[in-house]
Each structure stands twice: as C-alpha cells, then as structure tokens.
Amino acid sequence: MANQNQALAPQLAGKVAVILGGTGGIGMATAHKLASLGASVVLVSRNAETAERAVAELPAGNHHAAVAEVSDTASLTRLTNDVQRKYGRIDMLVNSAGFTKAIPHANLDALDDALIDQMFAVNWRGQFAAIRVMAPHLKATGEGLVVNVGSIAGRTGMGSNVAYCAVKAGLDMMAVSLGRALAPEIRVLNVSPGVVDTDFVPGRDSAFNERAAKTTPLNRIGKPEDVADAIVACATSLRFSTGTTIVVDGGRQLG
C-alpha cells in the first residue's frame, strides 16, 4: 500500500523550489507548473505585494512570497535563511531574475560603464551569489538542482545589447563550471530561450514579435510556458543531465 500511495503522489511532492524573478512571465509559468506537480514554491520578487499577489494565483499548496534583491548577497543570504527555517530544505533554485535595455550594438557610447556593471551584477553575479548561498542546502538533499534562465543571445551575439549577450554567455559557462564542481549532489543546467512573449525587453512590441516569428523556423515566438516546460523537465525527466544548456528557441538561432 505504501508503494501504491507513493506512486500516486505528485511527482515533486515534498520538494521546495525557490524562484528568483518569480513574478515575471517565465518565473510565474514555472511556478504554476512546479506547484501543479506538488512542489512548495517560494516566489521571490523585489516587491512584497507583488510576490503575495502572485502566490495567491498558484495552485493550492504550501507556497511562500519572499522579497530579495538579486544584486545584494546579504539579501540573498537572508532569503536563504528564511526559506531554510520555514521548510527545513531547499531542493531547487530557478534563477529567472534579470533585466535588460535595448541598445543598438553599434552605439558604443550608450552602453556606459554604469549600465555594464549593473548588467553583470543583476544578470550574472546575482545568479552566482544565489547559488553560492544556497549550495549547502541544495547539497544536503543529495539531489539539488539549479536552473539558470539564459538566452540564445549568449550564443548568437544578437540580443538587446552587447553586455546582455556577454552575461548570457557567462551563464552558459557557469553551468559548465559548476556542473562539474558541484556534482554529484547538485546538478546545474541552463535553459536558453529565444524571443519570448513577455515584457522583459522594454520597448519591444507586437510588431517586433511578428517580425521575430517570421524568422523563426517554427513560425512563432516562444511562450513563457515553453520555457517553463524545459525548466520542469530539468527537475523531472532530464535527471542524468548537468553542466549543459538546453535551447528552447523554436530554431531561431538556426537562421
């Protein structure tokens, strides 16, 4: 009977997933899918009210709204301690926090030092810092998982700005380095989307999305759920994978 009940339990029952950038399009789509599989989800935002509203939309479960600033290691440490006190474990970290700004690649002056530093602090250093502070707890489970949300910009060099391409390439290499260094207790994977139908890049409108769809072999841009499916697969199906990047772009980088 015990084995039968275990077989009927949701696939991620008892697991705790922390999603940085959890109230964004990809973060929320991922949270819904993980929650539907039985995971307890910690949605992390810079704004408490935003996080609380987002948690209220999730399928029923032992979920939690949290506040942290991804570029502030002390803030990430407080978050980690709070989650550990509440749940006693951390099984999965999804790094989907980030920002960008559209700047033509040839406009070198517009990509000033302050913006470059901010791009790396929020889109690379913060992801590494989150892994660093949560690693002991992820390791303690014996099967911890980190999934970073990258971009094909890190491979193609075609993205919202040059620094954005560089930080996403850095996430790809982070997966390689940490996939090796943290094994076997923690797996590290990247999910690399192309153009996704969210408001992540300020100023990109439906006309941009339509043009992007026409140059994508599968003839559409991505949906947040497409990326979320890949993240969930990292936790459920791709259990013998680590240190690599999974591309979810409809073939866009083939063009």
Buried (B, 14 or more C-beta within 10 A) or exposed (E): EEEEEEEEEEBBEEBBBBBBBBBBBBBBBBBBBBBBBBBBBBBBBBEEEBBBBBBEEBBEBEBBBBBBBBBBBEBBBBBBEBBBEBBEBBBBBBBBBBBBBBBEBEEEEEBEEEBBEBBBBBBBBBBBBBBBBBBEBBBBBEBBBBBBBBBBBBBBEBBBBBBBBBBBBBBBEBBBEBBEEBEEEBBBBBBBBBBBBBEBBEEBEEEBBEEBBEBBEEEBBBBBBBBBBBBBBBBEEBEEBBBBBBBBBBEBBEE
